[in-house]
Amino acid sequence: MLTGIYRLTRPALFALAPEEAHELTVRALECGLYPRAFGADDRVLSQTVFGLEFKNPVGIAAGYDKDARVPDAVLGMGCGFAEIGTVTPHPQSGNPKPRVFRLVQDNALINRLGFNNGGHAAALARLEARMNRGGIVGVNIGANKDSVDRGEDYVLGLLRFNSVASYFTVNISSPNTPGLRDLQAPAALEALLARIMAARTRLTNDGAQRRPIVVKISPDIAADDIAPIVEKLVAYDVDAIAVSNTTLSRDGLKSPEAREAGGLSGRPAFQRSTAMLARIFKQTEGRIPLIGIGGIDSGERALEKIEAGATLLQLYTGLVYEGPSLIGEIKSFLAKTLHAGSHANLAAIRGRRADDWAKRPL
């Protein structure tokens, strides 16, 4: 039923500029106008990941709720977790508009937003106001475009949000902030992780709760660079790796908007991001939880991510094209798959096709 309703309303949303449509949906959630998920999730979908109890593996990726305006609505729609951000220390307007483009023929988006957000203070106030409501809410932290010390921006994010974040995602992979992806180079990554982990240690030594740290990487990493990058992530004992951010690749696109600069997300990103996921799963020997992101627009796609090595999943562009019913459809498909195979949980199928996916081209 929800799918049919969204099919009827989607033309009206798509008549708006993409960024206007996005703002309209966020305002609707703020007003409580969203489909609620009723009933408990199937227990086969539950899992403990980096010390947190996830009722199901489905979340919405950072970029949707940049300023922590609707984390409770995201959870209310049936997601197992929410993630706000990317949030930077100081407010910034991002890149000039237009900066988001629909590639309808490809079921994709291109964005060059550039970390537009209201800054730490505004997001922190909203998260503090919801502290007693429960649910897993991660905070995705980034650096201001004009920062003279980007490492310090990440440390500030950790320090300021530690009391309200269920976990942190360190975003060093957006293609829309000049030079940000340079932080993925092994030497730069090591220096950044050293500062972040030292800051977390200081916090815990002072009695603060230890928060898991996830690092979000690009799908455009060269094959030869995967091993040294993963080596640094393992050495600094990150709690999870998010695979992956948007891509600069434009392979096989049909839409005229494909010429626009920015990061590509949606269905065309599935192959590259899933192959990268599988390679990292094999590189880490499955010891570090992976968050699978990129091109998930059906239960079948979600299953493929898990079979390639994902522990958790995040959606974004798939919701633009399929609507909020996608959340429930994915959960239902995964639960039915597990029951049909007499599997007790998602761990039973995680990574079972990683060898196959790791052989596919990036």
C-alpha positions as CSV (number, residue, x, y, z in Angstrom):
1,M,0.0,0.0,0.0
2,L,2.8,2.4,1.0
3,T,4.5,1.7,-2.3
4,G,1.4,2.6,-4.2
5,I,1.0,5.9,-2.3
6,Y,4.5,6.9,-2.9
7,R,4.2,6.1,-6.7
8,L,1.3,8.6,-6.7
9,T,3.1,11.3,-4.8
10,R,6.5,10.9,-6.5
11,P,5.7,12.9,-9.6
12,A,4.8,15.9,-7.4
13,L,8.1,15.6,-5.5
14,F,10.1,15.2,-8.7
15,A,8.5,18.3,-10.1
16,L,10.4,20.2,-7.5
17,A,14.2,20.8,-7.6
18,P,15.9,17.9,-5.8
19,E,17.0,20.0,-2.9
20,E,13.6,21.5,-2.5
21,A,12.0,18.1,-2.5
22,H,14.5,16.9,0.1
23,E,13.7,19.8,2.4
24,L,10.0,19.1,2.0
25,T,10.4,15.5,3.1
26,V,12.5,16.6,6.1
27,R,9.8,19.1,7.1
28,A,7.1,16.4,6.8
29,L,9.1,14.2,9.1
30,E,9.5,17.1,11.6
31,C,5.7,17.5,11.5
32,G,5.1,13.8,12.1
33,L,3.9,13.1,8.6
34,Y,5.6,9.8,7.9
35,P,4.6,6.1,7.9
36,R,5.2,4.4,11.2
37,A,6.6,1.0,11.6
38,F,4.3,-1.1,13.8
39,G,5.2,-4.3,15.6
40,A,8.6,-5.7,16.6
41,D,11.2,-6.6,14.0
42,D,11.9,-10.3,13.4
43,R,14.5,-11.4,15.9
44,V,16.6,-13.0,13.2
45,L,17.5,-9.4,12.1
46,S,18.8,-8.3,15.5
47,Q,22.6,-8.3,16.2
48,T,25.1,-6.7,18.5
49,V,27.6,-4.5,16.6
50,F,30.4,-2.6,18.3
51,G,28.7,-3.0,21.6
52,L,25.3,-1.7,20.5
53,E,22.1,-3.7,20.1
54,F,20.6,-3.2,16.6
55,K,17.0,-4.4,16.1
56,N,17.6,-4.6,12.4
57,P,20.5,-3.7,10.0
58,V,18.8,-0.9,8.0
59,G,19.7,2.7,8.5
60,I,19.6,6.0,6.5
61,A,23.0,7.3,5.4
62,A,24.4,10.7,6.5
63,G,23.4,13.5,4.2
64,Y,19.7,13.1,4.7
65,D,19.5,14.6,8.2
66,K,22.5,16.9,8.2
67,D,21.4,18.9,11.3
68,A,19.8,16.3,13.6
69,R,16.3,17.5,12.8
70,V,14.6,14.1,12.4
71,P,16.5,11.2,14.0
72,D,13.4,10.0,15.9
73,A,11.3,10.0,12.8
74,V,13.9,7.9,10.9
75,L,13.8,5.4,13.8
76,G,10.0,5.6,13.8
77,M,9.8,4.6,10.2
78,G,11.5,1.3,11.1
79,C,15.2,1.9,10.8
80,G,17.5,0.1,13.2
81,F,19.6,3.2,13.5
82,A,19.9,6.8,12.4
83,E,23.0,8.8,11.5
84,I,23.0,12.6,11.4
85,G,25.5,14.9,9.6
86,T,27.9,15.4,8.1
87,V,28.3,18.2,10.7
88,T,31.2,20.6,10.9
89,P,32.4,22.8,13.8
90,H,31.1,26.0,12.2
91,P,28.0,26.5,10.0
92,Q,28.7,26.6,6.3
93,S,26.4,27.1,3.3
94,G,28.1,24.6,1.0
95,N,28.6,24.9,-2.7
96,P,26.5,27.2,-5.0
97,K,23.1,25.9,-6.1
98,P,22.0,24.0,-8.1
99,R,24.1,21.2,-6.5
100,V,21.8,18.1,-6.5
101,F,20.7,16.5,-9.7
102,R,18.4,13.6,-10.4
103,L,19.5,11.0,-13.0
104,V,16.0,9.5,-13.5
105,Q,17.0,7.2,-16.3
106,D,19.7,5.7,-14.1
107,N,17.9,5.8,-10.7
108,A,20.7,7.9,-9.4
109,L,21.6,11.2,-7.9
110,I,24.7,13.5,-8.3
111,N,25.4,15.9,-5.5
112,R,28.0,18.5,-4.8
113,L,26.6,19.9,-1.7
114,G,29.8,20.5,0.1
115,F,29.0,19.7,3.8
116,N,26.2,22.4,4.0
117,N,25.1,22.3,7.7
118,G,24.3,24.5,10.6
119,G,27.4,23.6,12.7
120,H,28.1,21.7,15.9
121,A,26.1,24.0,18.3
122,A,22.7,23.7,16.5
123,A,23.0,19.9,16.0
124,L,24.2,19.3,19.6
125,A,21.2,21.2,21.0
126,R,18.8,19.0,19.1
127,L,20.5,15.8,20.1
128,E,20.6,16.9,23.8
129,A,16.9,17.5,23.6
130,R,16.2,13.9,22.6
131,M,18.7,12.1,24.8
132,N,16.0,10.3,26.8
133,R,14.2,8.9,23.8
134,G,16.5,6.0,23.1
135,G,17.5,4.4,19.8
136,I,20.8,4.3,18.1
137,V,21.8,7.7,16.7
138,G,25.3,8.1,15.1
139,V,27.0,11.4,14.5
140,N,28.9,11.8,11.2
141,I,31.7,14.4,11.7
142,G,33.6,16.4,9.1
143,A,35.9,19.4,8.6
144,N,35.0,22.9,7.5
145,K,36.1,23.7,4.0
146,D,38.3,26.7,5.2
147,S,39.7,24.9,8.2
148,V,43.4,25.4,8.8
149,D,43.6,22.2,10.8
150,R,41.1,19.6,9.6
151,G,42.3,17.0,12.1
152,E,41.3,19.4,14.9
153,D,37.8,19.7,13.4
154,Y,37.3,15.9,13.8
155,V,38.6,16.0,17.3
156,L,36.2,18.8,18.2
157,G,33.4,16.8,16.8
158,L,34.3,13.8,19.0
159,L,34.6,16.0,22.1
160,R,31.5,17.9,21.6
161,F,29.1,15.1,20.7
162,N,30.5,12.3,22.9
163,S,27.6,12.6,25.4
164,V,24.9,12.3,22.8
165,A,26.3,10.1,20.0
166,S,25.7,6.4,20.0
167,Y,28.7,6.2,17.7
168,F,30.8,8.4,15.4
169,T,31.5,8.2,11.7
170,V,34.6,10.0,10.5
171,N,33.9,11.2,7.0
172,I,37.1,11.5,5.0
173,S,35.7,10.4,1.7
174,S,33.3,13.1,0.4
175,P,34.4,14.2,-3.1
176,N,32.8,17.7,-2.6
177,T,35.2,19.2,-0.2
178,P,38.5,20.0,-1.9
179,G,41.4,17.9,-0.5
180,L,39.2,15.9,1.9
181,R,39.9,12.6,0.3
182,D,43.6,13.2,0.7
183,L,43.1,12.2,4.4
184,Q,42.6,8.6,3.1
185,A,46.3,8.4,2.1
186,P,48.0,6.1,4.6
187,A,50.3,8.7,6.2
188,A,47.6,11.3,6.5
189,L,45.1,8.6,7.7
190,E,47.5,7.4,10.4
191,A,48.0,11.0,11.7
192,L,44.3,11.6,11.8
193,L,43.5,8.4,13.5
194,A,46.2,8.9,16.1
195,R,44.6,12.3,17.1
196,I,41.1,10.9,17.1
197,M,41.9,7.8,19.1
198,A,44.0,9.9,21.6
199,A,41.1,12.2,22.1
200,R,38.8,9.3,22.7
201,T,41.2,7.8,25.2
202,R,41.3,11.2,27.1
203,L,37.6,11.2,27.3
204,T,37.3,7.7,28.6
205,N,40.1,8.3,31.1
206,D,38.0,11.3,32.4
207,G,35.0,9.0,32.9
208,A,33.1,9.6,29.7
209,Q,31.5,6.7,27.8
210,R,33.6,5.1,25.1
211,R,32.0,5.6,21.7
212,P,32.6,3.4,18.7
213,I,34.4,5.0,15.8
214,V,33.5,4.2,12.2
215,V,35.6,5.5,9.2
216,K,33.8,6.1,6.0
217,I,35.9,5.6,2.9
218,S,35.5,6.2,-0.9
219,P,34.6,3.6,-3.5
220,D,37.2,5.2,-5.7
221,I,40.2,4.0,-3.8
222,A,42.7,2.3,-6.2
223,A,43.0,-1.5,-5.8
224,D,46.6,-1.2,-4.7
225,D,45.8,1.3,-2.0
226,I,43.2,-0.9,-0.2
227,A,45.7,-3.0,1.7
228,P,47.7,-0.1,3.2
229,I,44.6,1.9,4.1
230,V,43.0,-1.1,5.8
231,E,46.3,-1.8,7.6
232,K,46.0,1.6,9.2
233,L,42.4,1.2,10.1
234,V,43.1,-2.2,11.7
235,A,46.2,-0.8,13.5
236,Y,44.2,1.9,15.2
237,D,41.4,-0.5,16.1
238,V,38.5,1.3,14.4
239,D,35.2,-0.2,15.4
240,A,33.8,-0.4,11.8
241,I,34.3,0.8,8.3
242,A,31.6,2.3,6.1
243,V,31.8,1.3,2.5
244,S,31.3,3.6,0.8
245,N,30.7,7.2,0.0
246,T,29.6,8.6,-3.4
247,T,31.7,7.9,-6.5
248,L,33.2,10.1,-9.2
249,S,32.8,7.3,-11.7
250,R,30.3,7.9,-14.6
251,D,30.4,4.5,-16.2
252,G,27.4,3.5,-18.3
253,L,25.1,6.4,-17.4
254,K,22.2,7.3,-19.7
255,S,20.9,10.5,-18.1
256,P,22.0,13.9,-19.6
257,E,22.7,15.1,-16.0
258,A,25.6,12.7,-15.8
259,R,27.9,15.5,-17.0
260,E,27.4,17.3,-13.7
261,A,30.3,17.4,-11.3
262,G,29.9,15.8,-7.9
263,G,29.4,12.4,-6.2
264,L,27.2,9.8,-7.8
265,S,24.9,7.7,-5.7
266,G,22.1,5.2,-6.4
267,R,21.8,2.1,-8.6
268,P,24.9,2.7,-10.8
269,A,27.1,2.8,-7.7
270,F,26.1,-0.7,-6.6
271,Q,28.7,-2.7,-8.5
272,R,31.7,-0.6,-7.5
273,S,30.7,-0.1,-3.9
274,T,29.9,-3.8,-3.4
275,A,33.1,-5.0,-5.0
276,M,35.0,-2.6,-2.7
277,L,33.0,-3.9,0.3
278,A,33.9,-7.5,-0.5
279,R,37.6,-6.7,-1.0
280,I,37.7,-4.9,2.4
281,F,35.8,-7.8,4.0
282,K,38.5,-10.2,2.7
283,Q,41.3,-7.8,3.6
284,T,40.1,-7.6,7.2
285,E,39.2,-11.4,7.2
286,G,35.7,-10.4,8.4
287,R,37.0,-9.2,11.8
288,I,35.8,-5.6,11.5
289,P,32.1,-4.8,11.0
290,L,31.3,-3.2,7.6
291,I,28.5,-0.8,6.8
292,G,27.3,-1.4,3.3
293,I,26.3,1.7,1.4
294,G,25.6,2.3,-2.3
295,G,22.8,1.4,-4.7
296,I,20.6,-0.5,-2.3
297,D,17.1,-0.1,-3.7
298,S,15.5,-3.6,-3.0
299,G,15.6,-6.5,-0.7
300,E,17.7,-8.4,-3.2
301,R,20.3,-5.6,-3.3
302,A,20.4,-5.5,0.5
303,L,21.0,-9.3,0.6
304,E,23.8,-9.0,-1.9
305,K,25.5,-6.4,0.3
306,I,25.3,-8.7,3.3
307,E,26.6,-11.7,1.3
308,A,29.5,-9.5,0.1
309,G,30.4,-8.8,3.8
310,A,28.2,-6.1,5.2
311,T,27.0,-6.2,8.8
312,L,24.8,-3.1,8.6
313,L,23.2,-1.3,5.7
314,Q,22.5,2.4,4.9
315,L,20.1,3.7,2.3
316,Y,19.6,7.1,0.7
317,T,19.0,7.4,-3.0
318,G,17.0,4.2,-3.1
319,L,14.5,5.9,-0.8
320,V,14.2,8.8,-3.3
321,Y,13.1,6.5,-6.0
322,E,11.3,3.7,-4.1
323,G,9.9,5.6,-1.1
324,P,9.8,4.8,2.6
325,S,8.2,1.4,2.1
326,L,11.7,0.3,1.0
327,I,12.7,0.0,4.7
328,G,10.1,-2.5,5.5
329,E,10.5,-4.4,2.2
330,I,14.2,-4.9,2.9
331,K,13.6,-6.1,6.4
332,S,10.9,-8.5,5.3
333,F,13.0,-9.9,2.4
334,L,16.0,-10.5,4.7
335,A,13.9,-12.2,7.3
336,K,12.2,-14.5,4.8
337,T,15.6,-15.4,3.3
338,L,17.0,-16.3,6.7
339,H,14.0,-18.4,7.6
340,A,13.9,-20.2,4.3
341,G,17.5,-21.2,4.8
342,S,17.0,-22.1,8.4
343,H,19.6,-19.5,9.4
344,A,19.4,-18.1,13.0
345,N,20.8,-14.7,12.2
346,L,22.5,-12.5,9.6
347,A,26.0,-13.6,10.6
348,A,25.1,-17.0,9.0
349,I,25.1,-15.5,5.5
350,R,27.5,-12.6,5.9
351,G,30.3,-12.7,3.4
352,R,29.3,-16.0,1.8
353,R,29.7,-14.5,-1.6
354,A,32.6,-12.2,-0.8
355,D,35.1,-14.2,-2.9
356,D,32.9,-13.7,-6.0
357,W,32.3,-10.0,-5.4
358,A,35.9,-9.3,-4.7
359,K,36.8,-10.5,-8.2
360,R,34.6,-8.0,-9.9
361,P,36.0,-4.8,-11.3
362,L,36.0,-1.6,-9.3
